[in-house]
Amino acid sequence: MSRPQTQSVKGFHWLHLITGWNRWTGASVNRGIFGAALTVATFRFVAKLFSVGKELTVAKTFETSDALDTYPLWRVEG
């Protein structure tokens, strides 16, 4: 007995989303530029969220201890 092959629901939705995005941004040059700017803005926002999460984790872990001084958050030249 063989099981019928079913398409993954998750993959199907992603395919629909990508197809719709390509159709919408490919309609004109201006929409393509807007889509690219929106993509960059989205990834920048996600990176900022991860950065805030990192800072909160470091602050919760080390608090105001001297161990935080050994963790180089940034480098000061000069």
N, C-alpha and C positions, 0 to 999 in steps of 0.2 A: 504494500500500500504506500503510495507516495503522497506526501503532503502538498497541497496546492501552494504555489509560490505567491506570497503576498508582498506588496510593496510597502516599504517602511513608511509609516505616517510622517515621521520626523523628516526623512529625506524628501518626501513629496512636498511638504510645506516649504522647505528651503528652496526646492526647485522652482516652485511658484513664485516665491519672493524674489529670487534672482532674475527670473524671466520678466517679472513685472518691473523691476528696477532697470534692467537693460532696455526694456521697451520705453519706459518713461524718460530715461536720460538720453536715449538715442534719437528722440524725436527732433531735437534741434541742437545747434551748437551751444546756445545759451543754457539749455537744460543740462547739457553735458558738463559745462563749466560749473553750474550750480551743484550738480551731483558730485563732482570731484571735490568741491569746496566742502560740501556736507560730509563727505567721507573723511576728509582730513580733520574737520572739526570734531567728528564723532570719535575718531581714534585719539585725538588730543585730549578730549574730555575723559575718556577711559584711562589714559595714561595718568592724568591728574588725579583721578580717583585712586588708582593704585599707589601713587605717591603719597597721598594723604593717609592711606591705610598703612603704608610703611612707617610714616612719621608717628602715627598713633601707636603702632606696635612698639617702636623704639621707646617712645615716651612711657608707655605702660610697663615695659620690661625694665628699663633702667631708672625711671623716675628722676630724682635729683641726686643720684649717687655719683661717686667719683668714677665708677666704671664707665659712665657715659663720656668722660673726658678721653678715654682711650679709644673710643669709637669715632673715627674721623668722618663726620657728616659732610664736611667740606674742607678744602685745603686753602689756607691763607698763605699767600706768598709774601715775602718781604720781611 
